[in-house]
C-alpha cells in the first residue's frame, strides 16, 4: 500500500521550521512560524494560564468526555469576547475545535456540505493553509486583490472591485485582524465598505480571527467581526486561542456560525457536532477550559488582558524599532510601512533567492514569500537583522 506513495510536501512554514531546527549555528534568528517571543526571546506560559491550570488541577474530578461540541461554557465565553453584544446568542451555533485550523476546516466542511458549488473568495496573499484546506476539500476558489505591495497597504479599490463579482451564497474569506502574511488590516471604513458589498451581492463572510488583541486591543480588533455580525444574517467565524493565550500546542479553537434564528442555529450546531464526530469525535478540552476559567474570573481576566497588552506593545515596539533601524541602514523610508502594520507578520518584499541568502549567509529565517515575524525580533537582534535585510535586499 505504501510502496509507491510519495509523501505530500510540507508547506513553506513547516519546511522552514524543520530547517531552523536542523541549523547548528548559535546566532540563528527564527522569524518564520507565527509564535510570539518576549523581549528575552522566550515563548513563556502566560501567568494567567498557569494560574488557571492550577485551579483546574485542584477542582477537576474527572477526565470523562464532555460533549461533541465541547464545553458550552467555553464557547459562551469566547463568543462574548469576540462578538460582544453584536448578535443574540440564540442566533450563534458554536463548536470547539482543535485550534483555529480545526475551526477553519469545520467551517469550510459545512460550506461544502450545504453549498458545494459555492466559490470561496480568498485574499491575495493569505495564510498558506487556507489554500491547502480549500484544495483538500476540492472546493472552488477565486482570488481577490488585497495588498498593494508597492506601499505596503490595503488595495481597497482592487478588493472592493473583485468582491463585487461574488455571487449570492459565495463565501468571502476575511482576516479579522492582523492579516497573515501582510499585516495590512481593514480599517473601520473598509469594513463598512466590505459590508456594503456583501449586502449587495449576498455573499457570506467567513472571518478567520486568530490574533484578537494583537493589533490595537481586544475591542478595536473585534470591530470588523462585530460590524459584519450586526449587519448580516449569516457569518462564519473561525477563532483561535493559540496566540493570544499562548496555548499553541493545546489546540484551542472555536467555529461559530451566525444564523438567521433559532431554527437554522440548531441545524448548524447539529452539523458542526456531526462533523466533529466524523473527524475526531470530541474536541480537546484542557486548553479550552483554561480559556474559559480565565475569561470568567475577573482577576484572571485582568491579569490576562495585562499580559496580552504587553505582548501587543512588544510587537508594536519591535515594528517601530525595526523600521527605524532599516531607515538608518538604507537611508530611505522604503521599509517605513512596517511600523504602521499590525500583528506578527509583514512582507519585506524579498525574492525567494533573497530569502535564501538571508538564511544561508546570515542565519535569518523568514518564510519563502518574504513573510517576517516581527514578534521573533528582540532589541538585541534588530540591528543585525536590519543590516542583513538592507544588504541582501539592496
Ligand atoms: C503561522 O502562520 O505561522 C502560524 O499560524 C502557524 C501555522 O500553523 O502555520
Boltz pocket constraint, residues with backbone or C-beta under 6 A from the ligand:
constraints:
  - pocket:
      binder: B
      contacts: [[A, 13], [A, 32], [A, 33], [A, 34], [A, 35], [A, 127], [A, 129], [A, 180]]
      max_distance: 6.0
